[in-house]
């Protein structure tokens, strides 16, 4: 996947595990979200009530097959072994995880995404070989209890002004109302959790978000 293809794949990026689905079947939620137009999916099975061991692997395999069938890139959050077992398209790592350079060596051919919170972290990720950046939290979020201080879209603008040209997605508290500000700041797309996974209709929520992003004009 080249840089432009990756920018397109990042337009609407769903990040989700079973604990994010408000009791609904994660497979059904993902299927509906794909029908609504999500362009990338990250399996993030973490937090209170998250599946462990074989149950986690089996859910990941089901979701991976669904993404493969529908042509949606499948990313694993911060688990090199799971990414290999599921034959994922890529892995996403945080600042406290193994460095991007190590992931690049050990997972050749996979997309490597890195969380970044400021220009210095973005520059370090770029130098280490990251394919894209996840920048946030853009807004207040209850999904990630250890989230850092809210950055707002201005941090994306600072990264772009500082010369960061990598594909970049905003994450954290994003919904259809505030997504336009994130795109206008310079993001190629938005990553969301509860805005889709806990919506009454994940399909409708995804479609609304995608239409909102397209209306800004950066990725239409």
N, C-alpha and C positions, 0 to 999 in steps of 0.2 A: 504494500500500500504506500503510494507516494504521499508527499506532503499535502497536496491539494485534495486527494481522496480522503486523507485523514481529517482535514478541515470539514469536509462534508459529513463524514461519519460522526463528528463531534457536535453536530447541530443540536441534537436532542438526545442526551446521554442519561439513561436511567441507571441509578445505583440502588441496589436492593438486595435484601436477604429476607428470610422468612419472618423475622421479627418486625419487619417494616410494613407488613401487609394487613395489620389490624385484624388478624384472625382469618383472613381469606387465604385461599390456596395460591402460593407464589407462582405456580405454573400458570394458573388462570389469569393472574394479574399481569404477568409478563406477556402472555399471549394477547391479551386485550391491548396492552401498551404497544406491542408491535403492530397490531392492526391500526392503532391510532397514529403510528408514524415514528416511533422512536428509532434512532439511527445507530445507537450503540448501547450495550448493556454491560454493567459491571456487577458481578456476583460478590456481594459483601456480606458474608454470614458472620456477623459479629454482634456483641452486645448481650444484654440480658435476654435469656430465653433462646439464644442462638443454638442451632443444631451442632452436634459434635460428631466426630468419628465417621462411621459408615453412613449415618443418616445425612450428614453434611455432604459427603461425597456423592451419595445417590441423588440428592436434590440438585447439586451442581451438575451432574451428568444429564439429568432431565432438562434443565434449563439450557445447558450447552447444546443439546440436540435440537431443541426448539429454535435457538438462535441460528444454528447451522442450516436448518431447514428453511428459515425465512431470510437468510442472508444478512443477519445482523451481527456485527463483530462482538465477540464475547471476551470480556476482560475479567480477570480474577484479582481481587483485592489482597495485596500483601501476603501471598502464600505461594512461594516458588514451586513447592512440591505439588500442591493442588493444581496449579496452572499446567504443570506437565502432565499430571494424571488425566486432566480433562481436555488436554490438547487445546488449550485456550488460544485465542488470537493474541492475547497480550496480558500484561500484569500492570497494576497500578500500585505505587509505593509512596509512603509518606516520608517526611524528613527524618523520622526516627527509625526507619527501616533500612534494609541493606541498600547500599548506594546503587544508583542507576548503572554505573559502569560495570558493577558486578552482575547485575541482571542482564545487561547486554551480552556479557561473555557467556553466562550460564544458560541463557534462553535465546539463542540466536534465532533470528527470524520473527520473534515476537515483538509486538508493540510494547514500548515501555513508557508508561505515564508516571509523572511525578507531581506530588502536591507541592505548591510553592506559595509563600505568603508575602514575599517582598522581592524587590529587584535582585538582591544579592542571591537569594535562594534560586531564583529563576536562572540567573547567570551560571550558577554552580550546576544546576540540572542540565542546562544546555551543554556545558563543557563535559559533563559525564555521559552524554549521549542520549538524553531523554528525547522521545518522539513528540510528546505533548505535555502541557502543564495543566494541572487542575488548580485553580486559584480561588482562594476564599479564606474564611467564610465571607461571602458577599453580604449576607444579611443574617440576622439572628436565627439560630436553628436549634431544635431540640433533638434532632436525630443523632448528632454526635456530641456526647456529653463532655468530651475532652477537647472540644473545638477551641481554637484560638480566638483572640479578640476579633470582632467584626471588622472587616477591611473596607467593604463597600466597593463599588465599581471603580473608584479612583485608583485603586492599586493596579488594576488592569491597564488603565490609561498610563500610569507611571511606567509599567513594564514596557508597553509599546513605545513610549517616548524614550525609554532607555535603550532601545534597540533590540528588544526581544521579538523575534519574528516567528518563533515556533508556534504551531497550532496551540490554541489556548482555550480552555473552557472554564467558565465561572461556576462555582458551586457554593451551596450554603444558603438555605432559606429562600430559594428562588421559586417564583410562581409566575403565572401569566401576567400579573400586574407589574412586577418589577423586572422581568426578563429583558424588556427593551433597553433599560438603562445599562444592563450588563453587556449586551451586544453593541450598543453605541459606544461603550468605553473601549471596545476593541476585541472582545471575545469572539471566537468563531462559533460558539454554541454555549448551551447551559447544561449543567448536570443537576438532576433533581432526584429526590427520594420521595418524600411524603406527598408532594404535589401530584404525583401520579399513583404511587403505591397505596395511598390511603384515600384516594378520591372515590366518590360514589361510583363513577364510571371511569376507570383508568384509560379506556379507549378515547373517550371524549376529552379527558384532561390532556392526554398526549396530543390529540389533534389540535386542541386549542393552543397549546404551547407551541407546536410546530408552526401553525399559521401565524402566530404572533412573531416568532423568530423570522419567518420568511418575509413578513410585512416590513421588517426593518431594512431589508434589501441587501444585507451583506452576503447572505448565502442562498438567495433565491435563484 
